[in-house]
Amino acid sequence: MTLLYRLDCNAAAIAKHFGARQGEDPWAGGYAAPGQFAPIITGGREFIAGPRRGIAEPRMIPRIWGVPPPPNAADPARGIATVRNPDSPFWIGNLRNSEFRCLVPATTFMEWGRNTGAEGRRQQIWFAPTDQPIFALAGVWKDSEVPSFALLTCPANAALRAQGRDRMPVILPPNRAEQATWLHADWRQAKTLLQPYSSSLMRHSEMPPPR
């Protein structure tokens, strides 16, 4: 389960890359971890009431990574960082409504490796697409006690399976049309994007790339 990623560019560069309105997001670059604020890109309609009138301008806003769980959760204080089952009643209502789907910008993400390092610590493996310096992870946001989001996951590709992982975050293709599909299309079409990214288009290392 992905619980750490990096986004090594500032808010202005992120907004320009995704063609989004920057707003007042203060992001300057660095690590993103559950329980902390990180930038997401929404379809731009979260504050617009009434029926749709065309496609709104994408909007970048800060939200906390980790959606508050349902009251009957084993640990109600621990946010849900990733979505394993998009058909779960907890998620499906938001996912079917495109206004709640979002892009989560990243430059690399971490998964625990199969082996331990020289000091006996779990090995961190950092993954990133080779064809996207800034990429979008598929996300979904909710409004409850806190403005939060979670990452969608899919079966792991060969590169992550080699490290003992069975799931990976959904990395969206680099073209704007596919990203717009996630933000605006009906759920039947958007759901087709929940698939592993090609291993041939990914690199990995034991250290995150330098800023």
C-alpha positions as CSV (number, residue, x, y, z in Angstrom):
1,M,0.0,0.0,0.0
2,T,1.4,3.4,-1.1
3,L,1.9,5.6,2.0
4,L,4.5,8.0,0.8
5,Y,5.2,9.9,-2.4
6,R,7.1,13.0,-3.5
7,L,6.0,16.0,-5.5
8,D,9.1,17.9,-6.3
9,C,7.8,21.1,-7.9
10,N,5.9,24.1,-6.7
11,A,2.2,25.0,-6.9
12,A,2.7,27.2,-10.0
13,A,4.5,24.5,-12.0
14,I,1.9,21.9,-11.0
15,A,-1.0,24.1,-12.1
16,K,0.7,25.0,-15.4
17,H,1.4,21.3,-16.1
18,F,-2.2,20.2,-15.6
19,G,-3.8,23.4,-17.1
20,A,-5.5,24.1,-13.7
21,R,-6.3,27.2,-11.8
22,Q,-3.7,27.5,-9.0
23,G,-5.8,29.1,-6.3
24,E,-4.0,29.7,-3.0
25,D,-2.3,26.3,-2.6
26,P,1.1,27.0,-0.9
27,W,2.8,23.8,-2.0
28,A,6.6,24.3,-2.4
29,G,7.6,20.7,-3.1
30,G,8.6,17.7,-1.0
31,Y,7.1,14.6,0.6
32,A,3.4,13.7,0.9
33,A,2.3,11.3,3.6
34,P,-1.1,10.3,5.1
35,G,-2.5,12.9,7.5
36,Q,-0.8,15.8,5.7
37,F,-2.0,18.3,3.2
38,A,-1.1,17.8,-0.5
39,P,-2.3,19.3,-3.8
40,I,-5.0,17.7,-5.8
41,I,-6.6,18.7,-9.1
42,T,-10.4,18.7,-9.2
43,G,-12.9,19.1,-12.0
44,G,-13.6,22.6,-10.7
45,R,-17.2,22.2,-9.7
46,E,-17.0,21.5,-6.0
47,F,-18.3,25.0,-5.2
48,I,-20.7,25.3,-8.1
49,A,-24.4,24.6,-7.3
50,G,-27.0,23.5,-9.8
51,P,-26.9,21.6,-13.1
52,R,-23.8,21.2,-15.2
53,R,-23.3,23.8,-17.9
54,G,-20.3,22.5,-19.8
55,I,-16.9,21.5,-18.3
56,A,-15.5,23.8,-15.6
57,E,-11.8,24.8,-15.4
58,P,-9.7,22.3,-13.4
59,R,-8.8,23.7,-10.0
60,M,-5.8,22.9,-7.7
61,I,-6.6,22.7,-4.0
62,P,-4.9,21.4,-0.9
63,R,-6.5,18.4,0.9
64,I,-5.5,16.0,3.6
65,W,-4.4,12.5,2.4
66,G,-6.5,10.0,4.2
67,V,-10.3,9.9,4.2
68,P,-12.0,9.5,7.7
69,P,-13.3,5.9,7.9
70,P,-16.8,4.8,8.7
71,P,-17.8,4.9,12.4
72,N,-17.6,1.1,12.7
73,A,-14.0,1.0,11.5
74,A,-11.5,-0.8,13.8
75,D,-9.4,2.4,14.1
76,P,-11.8,5.3,13.5
77,A,-9.0,7.8,14.0
78,R,-6.9,6.5,11.1
79,G,-7.7,7.9,7.7
80,I,-8.1,5.6,4.6
81,A,-5.2,6.4,2.3
82,T,-6.0,4.0,-0.6
83,V,-9.0,2.5,-2.3
84,R,-8.7,-1.3,-3.0
85,N,-12.3,-1.9,-3.9
86,P,-13.9,0.9,-5.9
87,D,-17.2,-0.9,-5.8
88,S,-17.4,-0.7,-2.0
89,P,-20.5,1.2,-0.8
90,F,-18.1,3.5,1.1
91,W,-16.6,4.7,-2.3
92,I,-19.0,4.0,-5.1
93,G,-21.3,7.0,-4.6
94,N,-18.4,9.4,-4.9
95,L,-16.8,7.6,-7.8
96,R,-19.9,7.5,-9.8
97,N,-20.2,11.3,-9.4
98,S,-17.3,12.7,-11.5
99,E,-17.1,15.8,-9.4
100,F,-15.5,13.8,-6.6
101,R,-12.8,12.2,-8.7
102,C,-9.5,14.0,-8.8
103,L,-5.9,14.0,-10.0
104,V,-3.2,13.6,-7.4
105,P,0.1,15.1,-8.9
106,A,3.3,13.2,-8.0
107,T,6.9,12.9,-9.2
108,T,7.7,9.5,-7.6
109,F,6.1,7.1,-5.1
110,M,7.5,4.7,-2.5
111,E,6.7,1.0,-1.9
112,W,8.4,-1.2,0.6
113,G,10.7,-3.6,-1.1
114,R,11.0,-7.4,-0.7
115,N,14.4,-7.2,1.1
116,T,15.9,-5.4,4.0
117,G,18.9,-3.1,3.9
118,A,22.3,-3.4,5.4
119,E,21.1,-2.2,8.8
120,G,18.1,-4.6,8.8
121,R,15.6,-1.9,8.0
122,R,12.9,-2.4,5.4
123,Q,14.0,-1.3,2.0
124,Q,12.3,1.6,0.3
125,I,11.8,1.4,-3.4
126,W,10.9,4.5,-5.3
127,F,9.0,4.2,-8.6
128,A,8.2,6.7,-11.3
129,P,7.1,6.6,-15.0
130,T,9.9,7.3,-17.4
131,D,7.6,9.2,-19.8
132,Q,6.1,11.7,-17.3
133,P,8.3,14.0,-15.1
134,I,5.1,15.0,-13.3
135,F,2.3,12.4,-13.3
136,A,-1.2,12.1,-12.1
137,L,-2.4,9.4,-9.7
138,A,-6.2,8.7,-9.8
139,G,-7.8,10.0,-6.7
140,V,-11.2,10.5,-5.1
141,W,-12.1,13.2,-2.5
142,K,-14.7,13.3,0.2
143,D,-16.0,16.1,2.5
144,S,-16.8,15.0,6.0
145,E,-15.1,16.4,9.1
146,V,-12.0,17.2,7.1
147,P,-11.3,17.9,3.4
148,S,-9.6,14.7,2.4
149,F,-8.7,12.4,-0.5
150,A,-7.6,8.8,-1.2
151,L,-5.6,7.1,-4.0
152,L,-7.2,4.5,-6.3
153,T,-5.2,1.2,-6.6
154,C,-5.1,-1.6,-9.1
155,P,-3.2,-4.9,-9.5
156,A,0.5,-4.4,-9.4
157,N,2.6,-4.6,-12.6
158,A,5.6,-6.8,-13.0
159,A,8.0,-4.2,-11.6
160,L,6.0,-4.0,-8.3
161,R,5.3,-7.7,-8.1
162,A,9.0,-8.3,-8.2
163,Q,9.2,-6.4,-4.9
164,G,6.4,-8.5,-3.4
165,R,3.6,-6.0,-3.9
166,D,0.1,-7.1,-5.1
167,R,-1.3,-3.6,-5.6
168,M,-0.1,-0.3,-7.0
169,P,-1.5,3.2,-7.3
170,V,-3.3,4.0,-10.6
171,I,-1.0,6.1,-12.7
172,L,-3.0,7.9,-15.4
173,P,-1.7,8.3,-18.9
174,P,0.2,11.6,-19.7
175,N,-2.3,13.0,-22.2
176,R,-4.9,15.5,-21.1
177,A,-7.8,13.6,-22.8
178,E,-7.3,10.6,-20.5
179,Q,-7.0,12.8,-17.5
180,A,-10.2,14.6,-18.5
181,T,-11.9,11.2,-18.7
182,W,-11.1,10.6,-15.1
183,L,-12.3,14.0,-14.1
184,H,-15.4,14.3,-16.2
185,A,-16.6,11.0,-17.8
186,D,-19.3,8.7,-16.6
187,W,-18.1,5.9,-14.2
188,R,-18.3,3.1,-16.8
189,Q,-15.8,4.9,-18.9
190,A,-13.6,6.3,-16.1
191,K,-13.3,2.8,-14.5
192,T,-11.4,1.5,-17.6
193,L,-8.4,3.6,-16.5
194,L,-8.0,1.5,-13.3
195,Q,-5.2,-0.6,-14.7
196,P,-1.5,-1.1,-14.0
197,Y,1.0,1.2,-15.7
198,S,3.4,-0.6,-18.1
199,S,6.5,-1.9,-16.4
200,S,8.5,-1.0,-19.5
201,L,7.6,2.7,-18.8
202,M,8.7,2.7,-15.2
203,R,12.0,3.2,-13.4
204,H,12.8,2.4,-9.8
205,S,15.6,3.0,-7.3
206,E,16.4,2.7,-3.6
207,M,16.5,6.5,-3.2
208,P,14.1,9.2,-4.4
209,P,15.5,11.4,-7.2
210,P,17.3,14.5,-5.9
211,R,15.2,17.7,-6.0
